[in-house]
């Protein structure tokens, strides 16, 4: 995910032996508050600790944020990935940390991939079994080819991808900046319907694209979004070569919490040790103190002042859950934070006694059940296995927006019943119920008061807001009352819903905090702020 808005090599910056920066002696050991213990919070804390500062993490819910892996009782590696569950190889900043921890991963069983084995697409009651795209009727290939052609026509897709692979930042900006100007205020659906390739096809082709799409599944939930949001997913390889974590991705933030490292000022230390084993309670108030520092008050009334604060929580929480003094942000920044639009998402999982879907139907020789895409309310059904005789996990339903809202008021048992009823119509001879063991697990992110939604989905016209939030770590031109409070998290990034956005914005915040505390980048290893004026995102007129 090198760019395209800000083509900076975060993975190279992380890997450089010089380190990320250096602080003056008087700054060593000084506390920095970090609000949120998700991936952005953990990366920020980990890197600041290594540099010699004292991160103080506040967490209102549970460690890991939306990297939430809930284990089924007594089942080892059988987990429900309630948040992020598929991680593209292009997330090189994220993989820097995951590889450091030595965690086991496998290819994610996306539709029409070898990891899935087989895929069933069922639309309007008509079912198709396939192992590759070539096994499907011509209609599906026509849709895939039309989208490829639309990307070439509307976004110079091959040229842009080649520039990203070459890490040619000047070439990337030459291609991308005009696309921003052309497509910021137009939707994904507009892009599809006005492409010559799709105009030559029927409404049915566009409908199929929306229902099942290609890559990770259907795209219709994203149809109202800004086309720029979708182009970033496509051009940076977010939808390709994805992996999942055996035992759950929550091992990554928890690994950063417990792993010991040689740190300046501290010696051999871990985040857990600096916190006596647990983060601070959730934050309820942020205010500028009389001495110029930022006062952070937790839910039990404890107030402490910090020279710098990094807020990694979702932006709406700065108005709904945290009493944030208005002068800490400009009115234009408040506009951007409040206009952030979050998407709904629902998942429901069950554990089964074994991966029975690998059984063969004697009449057809096919697997009795497959990764499934459908227009029924389940939308996407994914199958996970850790061994041929070990318990498996079925994500019965993975849905978005209006489909997720259908599940919102329902208890988990009803969600399971509705999903099973839909799947039994697709697989009438398969006894899914007979294999279920343990209790089901479900989530609706929009119902969680600490999240209020799954992730950001920018609408047309939101580029300027995103630019303000992403570039907030560059604080040289801010009013004094607005300095020292930094933003991070995937909803601040250009790639919401992808953990790489959390990592990259966390690293931006690290650079900003170091500069704010009187430090600088390591010699020979310039950070994101050092190259901002040269490579920063294009500015659209207000």
Phi, psi and omega in degrees: 000059177275094183084206007273343184290317179227090185283086178236136185274083181299323180294321177293320178299318180292324187277347184296133183296340180291341184087180187271345181170184179215145183244150175293155184305323183289345179272342185298136179084354181288143183281146172230125180281138177232118184265107179112131182249034171279197184296320180296316180296320182291319179295315178301311182296317182300312184287322178293323176298316179298328181280349176111002174273170181247096179291137176239105187269131174250134181219123183273342185234263180219152181299136178113338179060233179270009162266079189243112182246105182264117181286146169282142187303121172072022190240020174063245185274006178280107183229154171258117178275095187283333178250235178301137180221348180227133193229109183293148180295341179286353177280066191290332175294314177299317182292338173305317182279318180297319179292323177302325182276351175068036184276149181277132177230161177220159176302138181283139184280063177288161180301140175062029175245156177303328180296328178284333184082293178217158181228139171246126173249123181233115180230133180050038176082358179259127188251139178231131177257134183207151170254331176223170179300328182292343179279350183268161177301161185303329180307318183290321177294323178298322178295314180299315180294324179294320180292320176301317180293322179296321178295321178294316183293315189265346187218013180045053194301311182297317179297318182292316179297321179297320179294323178292317179298322179280352185053042178269088189297324181293319178294320178302312183292326178300322181275317191284318186302317176295328178297319178302313181296325184280329193241359181303320187259021180235147186274166173300316181296322177300316180302314182293309188289334181265003174285145180299325183296315181281332177295335179280353182249183184268169172302324180302323178297316179294324179295316178296319177301318179292324184280319184236337176052205174213150188097250184267356177137200186296153185244358190295333177297336180265358184306323180282350185288161172301138179298332179301323180300319182284319179302320179298318178301313183291311191285335180265007175074022179298327186268008185238153170049054183269153180230159172236161186260123175293122183090355174106140182287343178302343176299336181289301178297324178291327176294320176294329180293321187258341186291134178271145182212153176282117184239145175300141178078321187265337189076212178286120188205163173227161175299319179301317181295321179294339182253012183055031171098348183210144176294166173290162176295171180297154182272140177241347182207139173232130181209154176277122180279167183297332181274005178094344177283171180259126180267126180249125180246128180270177188295342179259012173090001178284126181246135179219145182258141184227146174288336179211147179225137175243118179262114180252003179287164177298145193297327180299333182293340178288351172241332185265328185243335183241121176287100186256120181303132190299326185288353179289340175230153172290163178295327177294324177289321176300321177301314181296315182296317183285334181275354176305133182246125182258145180265147177275152179206139179227138174226146174223129184239149167229153173261142178238161188293333180194166178285071185296340181296345177280350176300153182255138174285118183299336182281327185246340185077005181267162172300145185287340179211150186224167166306133192233131170243133185208162173272358173289171190292347174290327182060290179235132177235125186241146185240127183237138178222149177246347178183158186296335182244006181266159176303143176249173180230135173246122166277097187298321183211132176230106188226165187228158169049239186298325177293324177290324180293334175298330182272340193309313184276000190266142173290163186300322182297321179290323177300316179297317182298316179296319180294315180297321179299321178292314182293329179292336175284331178277325181236073188295338182260006187254126181271078179295318183302324184292346180259350184288132174231157178072186181263144178288163179229137181217165176208143166231105188296330181291342179270353180275118183295346179269358181226316176065014179161167183283310180189171182289144171226098188293136176270166175305138181089001184269359183303316182300321178296315181298320179300315179300315184290314182296320183274007184295338179291343175273093193255011184297331183260006180279155173295152183307321181294342184262358183270151176096346174254116186248152180249143175207164181128160184294334179284349172271342187277178174275349184234069178298150181085352179246131186297336178300326177297323176294318181294312184294319179289329174297318179291326172301315181296322177301313178301316181296318180295316179302314179296318181296329182270012176091009181264189181205168178291154177295144180299132180083002179223072183297141180267182184300321180291333179290334182252007185298313183298330183275320190243001187301163181301149178297142180263123176270146181295142178280000000 
